[in-house]
Amino acid sequence: MWYVSTRGMAPRIDFEGALFSGYAPDGGLYMPEELPQLSRETLREWSMLSYPSLVKELCSLFIGPELIPRDDLNDLIDRAFSRFRHREVVHLSRLRNGLNVLELWHGVTYAFKDMSLCCAAQFLQYFLQKRKRHITVVVGTSGDTGSAAIESVHGAKNVDIIVLLPKGHCTKIQELQMTTVLRDNVHVFGVEGNSDELDEPIKTVFADVAFVKKHNLMSLNSINWSRVLVQIAHHFFAYFRCAPSLDTHPLPPVEVVVPTGAAGNLAAGCIAQKMGLPIHLVVAVNSNDIIHRTIQWGDFSLSKAVKPTLASAMDIQLAEAVTSQSVSDEAITQTMGRCWQENEYLLCPHSAVAVSCHYQQVDRQQPSPPRCCLAPASAAKFPEAVRAARLTLDTPAEILALEHKETRCTPMRKGDDWTRMLRDTIEDLSQQWQGRFQNLPA
């Protein structure tokens, strides 16, 4: 399996190359040169698999055995999911009025980013140990990516991670999950700006191809193919759990509602479609509706500013599928309240964006195929939104404990040269690694 840039101006590379890359040298994203087409019989066989087994089958299609032998691949994926709280890793809750909620948040940081990042980290460690290399991972986060990335690599001997978070634009819990990890290889910056603004110095640094190569930089944001790859699996899992039967011809469709910000999860669903999975994708966004406007009217223009919303991880403009809907803060809290009243089931605000789309269809009494709403995070991470919906929350002990931990975060203030600060930090980490490497026993 080879990977090529979406802009078509970079040499093709293998999975290892795509894993360790951010943007391609021509500024594009690495994607598979071709997508496997799955037969009806393969889909029937896969429908019986557990979620981890499904991830293994999918990964084996895109990672050649010459890079990671199948037994090693299986072990890495088992290790990645070993700390999830739910024995199935993901869980489908079947609720009233045909509402199916696929819980993707049973990892350590209570968000779906744990699922792909824990696997990506295992793949990284596998290759780094074989090559005796060091890398610096640079991540910009709107909330959940940073904490999941830190969780996946903290303490690793040959990985440093730099995370830029938008100070005051994450929830307090999201921020504490990042700033309370005091490991030597974790470096967190609090940026006085929003998620789009903090991406600018990262893009500038990665545009310097010589600098990226010299310092072994990589990204674990949605642009990294390994993350998209693992996320394909839960679209298959959603289909298999919600399709009424796989004995009909053609196979029955299932609607998957994807709450999205930067569209990485959506991209995974589009790839699953192209591989032959009969899902219909509905893109659910908050009032930062650039994806909705693009799909509905071809309007890819930026608004004057990103609007802070209850679904903060989706407060993004820079990011297509079949249909889309935009959901207001008011609709988010109403959906959270309705879901609790009907099911005693507490949604996070991002999950509520997806479920709001479901309720709109139910209320119109329009016939539709079975529908699965993806739930990207636990309500426990968003107490402010829960209070706004006039609901109560039973907060897990490990989240409560964050309040009492020491924090560490370097400010990036308005007026500072954020690109310079980022480059200087990367250079310092490279020098430290070179010093450690030279002192290692032969």
Secondary structure, 3 states (H helix, E strand, C coil): CCEEECCCCCCCECHHHHHCCCCCCCCCCEEECCCCCCCHHHHHHHCCCCHHHHHHHHHHHHCCCCCCCHHHHHHHHHHHCCCCCCCCCCEEEECCCCCEEEECCCCCCCECHHHHHHHHHHHHHHHHHHHCCCEEEEEECCCHHHHHHHHHHCCCCCEEEEEEEECCCCCHHHHHHHHCCCCCCEEEEEECCCHHHHHHHHHHHHHCHHHHHHCCEEECCCCCHHHHHHHHHHHHHHHHHHCCCCCCCCCCCEEEEEECCCCHHHHHHHHHHHCCCCEEEEEEECCCCHHHHHHHHCCCCCCCCCCCCCCHHHCCCCCCCCEEEECCHHHHHHHHHHHHHHHCCCCCHHHHHHHHHHHHHHHHCCCCCCEEEEECECHHHCHHHHHHCCCCCCCCHHHHHHHHCCCCCEEECCCCCHHHHHHHHHHHHHHHHHHHHHCCCC
